[in-house]
Amino acid sequence: MKARRRIITKSAKKAEGATLRHAHRFLVKRWDNVRGVRRRILTWMIGVALLIVIVGVQMLWFQRSYLQMAPVSGGTYAEAMQGPIETLNPLYATSDAELAASRLVFSSLYNYDTTGHLSADLARSMQIDESNKVYTITMKPNARWHDGRPVTAKDVVFTVGLMKNSAVRSVMNASWKDIEAEAASDFSVKFTLPAAYAAFPQALTFSVLPEHVLKEIEPRLLRQNSFSTSPVGSGPFQFRLSQAINDVDKRKVIHLAANQNYYGHKPKLDRFQLHIYGKMDDIGTALRTGEVGSAADISSDIARGIDTTRYTVRSKPINSGVYAIINTTQPMLADVAVRKALQLATDTASVRQSLYGNPPELELPFVSGQLTGSDIPSRPAYNISQARETLDAAGWIPGADGVRKKGDQSLRLRVVTRKNSDYEKSLELISGQWRKIGVAIEKQVVDPTAVDQSFTQTVLQPRNYDVLIDELYIGGDPDVFAYWHSRGLLNFANYSNITSDDALVSGRSRPNAELRSLKYKAFAKQWIEDVPAIGLYQSTMIYAQNKQLGSITNDEKIISPAERYADVQYWTAETGNVYKTP
């Protein structure tokens, strides 16, 4: 060991001596030479530095030319809605929030695309027989439930059976009770109708439920089953958990995760959150604080207060309309002259201008575009002088107090609406307009969320109003039989006319689109003449979203608020650098 240490020490000293000799020879003795060329060295170093800077700038410049900030996959999309949301079982979904959850979690045979037309979802093709009463739907074979089991024709037949079963108490029972469904094969379903019904494809947008999960549950117990709070679907997102934030305000968050095995385009989002609020004001607060990145179907008052530097606010027309529905069986309103006077005295333009986004005009029992061709009827223009003359001719004479009378009967109307800022504003405006022609108005606003008030039971079912201001959902097809036929279940005007009834029946049974349009034009002409209602404006869905999010676009057409997820697979919540498309 001592010998090795001596060898190592000797070698180290030799290395040290050599290093010193080289340093003295090549640095110390030549330092004067370096001083002589220091200017050239400095110039060379500066040149190299400039070259490095130029190369860096060039790389950054070229990078910007082929990269751009754009939406990327991943992240969580948090959307706010007003509740309630009491169930996640689509058989019982009634509120917009419940219907929205159903669209995200469950699939349908058909749904609406971004152009507002029916598009195949689980379905692959449709065949209709010569009688127009038998529809055969062929399904896609690659759809899977969130638990991995295949979606088959038996699931569709099972779902129809649940909708028809009175013990289930489904909200779709009345629509499906006379329709038969059978599995023609593993991926083929045959529907048999009692009569030809041209709008039947629109009914195929119902959510399909899993037979293997629900078949052992008693129908009468289905609503209380855990499936209603923890469902298994086949849609683009699957249920993770339901988080109750505040029971008093019914504040909830429904957490969903992307369905990695979705048969359509796999969602770009990793997660989707539905934030449910009890009050519209709470949604406005959530947008201001950034608790959510978007909000659907918000009120005009909330929309006006949104910071447009952070959020994009879109007012999207939907296939619904707000009407002043006239109870034609009330003594004074049974006189068509009174109804025509109200029609002439209603300035709908001022109503629309007072609302956020100036919603589209609505003259007919259909929305714009549902009637095609020429000779589409239109209602008489606003004319208050003619309205007064019409009442004069009908024997309604202005009294000393300005209210018209006929004999000992005063022209007094009770106008009812539900609590909604737009409806209430419409009520104020048309009440003022009708008072100008000598009509006394009693206004009533009903809060449907109040514990002691049920709008359906206290107002709609007994037809407890002279005039009702409310929204009617029209949908993707112009079949409005339920609202305006004398036997329609939702005929809130108690309207009855033989010509209108015949046109409505013929229109819904004709498969030819042109013939249907002719029948509906005939109905619309009679409807305008009889004035069972006055169209105030086409409904809109106001949607706010953070400018960093990608979801609803300007050119997208939406049938109803729940149908806004037509291309939810392509929605995004994050942005990043991506290569430009050449």
Stockholm file with secondary structure:
# STOCKHOLM 1.0

chainA/1-582         MKARRRIITKSAKKAEGATLRHAHRFLVKRWDNVRGVRRRILTWMIGVALLIVIVGVQMLWFQRSYLQMAPVSGGTYAEAMQGPIETLNPLYATSDAELAASRLVFSSLYNYDTTGHLSADLARSMQIDESNKVYTITMKPNARWHDGRPVTAKDVVFTVGLMKNSAVRSVMNASWKDIEAEAASDFSVKFTLPAAYAAFPQALTFSVLPEHVLKEIEPRLLRQNSFSTSPVGSGPFQFRLSQAINDVDKRKVIHLAANQNYYGHKPKLDRFQLHIYGKMDDIGTALRTGEVGSAADISSDIARGIDTTRYTVRSKPINSGVYAIINTTQPMLADVAVRKALQLATDTASVRQSLYGNPPELELPFVSGQLTGSDIPSRPAYNISQARETLDAAGWIPGADGVRKKGDQSLRLRVVTRKNSDYEKSLELISGQWRKIGVAIEKQVVDPTAVDQSFTQTVLQPRNYDVLIDELYIGGDPDVFAYWHSRGLLNFANYSNITSDDALVSGRSRPNAELRSLKYKAFAKQWIEDVPAIGLYQSTMIYAQNKQLGSITNDEKIISPAERYADVQYWTAETGNVYKTP
#=GR chainA/1-582 SS CHHHHHHHHHHHHHHHHHHHHHHIIIIITTHHHHHHTHHHHHHHHHHHHHHHHHHHHHHHHHHHHHEEEEEESCSEEEEEEECCCCCCCGGGCCSHHHHHHHHHHCCBSEEECTTSSEEESSEEEEEECTTSCEEEEEECTTCBCTTSCBCCHHHHHHHHHHHHCTTTTCTTHHHHTTCEEEEEETTEEEEECSSCCTTGGGGGGSBCCCHHHHTTSCGGGTTTSGGGTSCCCCSSEEEEEEEEEETTTTEEEEEEEECTTCSSSCCSCSEEEEEEESSHHHHHHHHHHTSCSEESSCCHHHHHTSCTTTEEEEEEEEEEEEEEEECTTSTTTTSHHHHHHHHHTCCHHHHHHTSTTCCCCCCSSSCTTSSCSSCCCCCCCCCHHHHHHHHHHTTCEECTTSCEEETTEECEEEEEEESCHHHHHHHHHHHHHHHTTTCEEEEEEECTTSTTCCHIIIIITTTCCSEEEEEEECCSSCCCHHHHSTTCTTCTTCCCCHHHHHHHHHHHHCCCHHHHHHHHHHHHHHHHHHCSEEEEEEEEEEEEEETTCBCCCTTCCCSSGGGTTTTGGGCBSEEEEEECCC
#=GC SS_cons         CHHHHHHHHHHHHHHHHHHHHHHIIIIITTHHHHHHTHHHHHHHHHHHHHHHHHHHHHHHHHHHHHEEEEEESCSEEEEEEECCCCCCCGGGCCSHHHHHHHHHHCCBSEEECTTSSEEESSEEEEEECTTSCEEEEEECTTCBCTTSCBCCHHHHHHHHHHHHCTTTTCTTHHHHTTCEEEEEETTEEEEECSSCCTTGGGGGGSBCCCHHHHTTSCGGGTTTSGGGTSCCCCSSEEEEEEEEEETTTTEEEEEEEECTTCSSSCCSCSEEEEEEESSHHHHHHHHHHTSCSEESSCCHHHHHTSCTTTEEEEEEEEEEEEEEEECTTSTTTTSHHHHHHHHHTCCHHHHHHTSTTCCCCCCSSSCTTSSCSSCCCCCCCCCHHHHHHHHHHTTCEECTTSCEEETTEECEEEEEEESCHHHHHHHHHHHHHHHTTTCEEEEEEECTTSTTCCHIIIIITTTCCSEEEEEEECCSSCCCHHHHSTTCTTCTTCCCCHHHHHHHHHHHHCCCHHHHHHHHHHHHHHHHHHCSEEEEEEEEEEEEEETTCBCCCTTCCCSSGGGTTTTGGGCBSEEEEEECCC
//
